[in-house]
Every structure is written in C-alpha cells, then in structure tokens.
Amino acid sequence: MDDDPLACYSYPPLITIRVDLAAEARRLTDSVLSALGRPAPPAEGPFVNLVVRDST
C-alpha cells in the first residue's frame, strides 16, 4: 500500500510505505541510459519511507 490516505482512518491505523516516485523515475532513467552506454551517476536510495502508525 503506497501510503493510502485511508490507512490512517482504519482501526488500528495501518502501517504503509511512501515511495518517492520522482527519485525512482530518475533511477530507472539512469539505468536505461547506462544500459545504452551513456554514463549515469550512481543511484542513491532507498526511495521508500515506512509510515508507522498505531498498528504495531
């Protein structure tokens, strides 16, 4: 579940993940360019954050 807004309204509120889609898109683009023989900077990561709520 990609940090669904409804997750905080469930009982108990659900833990979700939040994905940085822009950073992931840059990483994938760099991977494609690298596969085509063009230099690309090394990817940093991870591009996800755990959103902890009361369900633990």
C-alpha positions as CSV (number, residue, x, y, z in Angstrom):
1,M,0.0,0.0,0.0
2,D,1.6,3.3,-1.1
3,D,0.7,5.5,1.9
4,D,-3.0,5.3,1.1
5,P,-4.7,8.3,2.9
6,L,-7.5,5.9,4.2
7,A,-4.9,3.8,6.1
8,C,-4.9,6.3,9.0
9,Y,-8.6,6.0,9.4
10,S,-8.7,2.2,9.8
11,Y,-8.7,0.7,13.3
12,P,-5.9,0.2,14.1
13,P,-4.3,2.7,11.7
14,L,-2.3,0.7,9.2
15,I,1.5,0.9,8.6
16,T,2.2,1.9,5.0
17,I,5.1,2.8,2.8
18,R,5.7,6.1,0.9
19,V,7.5,5.9,-2.4
20,D,9.5,8.8,-3.8
21,L,8.2,8.3,-7.4
22,A,10.4,11.2,-8.8
23,A,13.6,9.7,-7.4
24,E,12.6,6.2,-8.5
25,A,11.9,7.5,-12.1
26,R,15.3,9.2,-12.1
27,R,17.0,6.0,-11.0
28,L,15.2,4.0,-13.7
29,T,16.0,6.5,-16.4
30,D,19.7,6.5,-15.3
31,S,19.6,2.6,-15.6
32,V,18.3,2.7,-19.1
33,L,20.8,5.3,-20.2
34,S,23.6,3.3,-18.6
35,A,22.4,0.2,-20.5
36,L,22.6,2.2,-23.7
37,G,26.2,3.0,-22.9
38,R,25.8,6.6,-21.6
39,P,27.4,7.4,-18.3
40,A,25.0,7.9,-15.4
41,P,25.6,8.9,-11.8
42,P,25.3,6.2,-9.2
43,A,21.8,5.8,-7.7
44,E,21.2,6.7,-4.1
45,G,18.4,5.1,-2.1
46,P,16.3,3.7,-0.8
47,F,13.4,5.7,-2.2
48,V,10.8,4.4,0.3
49,N,9.9,5.6,3.8
50,L,8.0,3.5,6.3
51,V,4.9,5.4,7.7
52,V,4.4,3.9,11.1
53,R,1.0,4.2,12.7
54,D,-0.6,2.5,15.7
55,S,-0.9,-0.9,14.2
56,T,2.4,-2.2,15.6
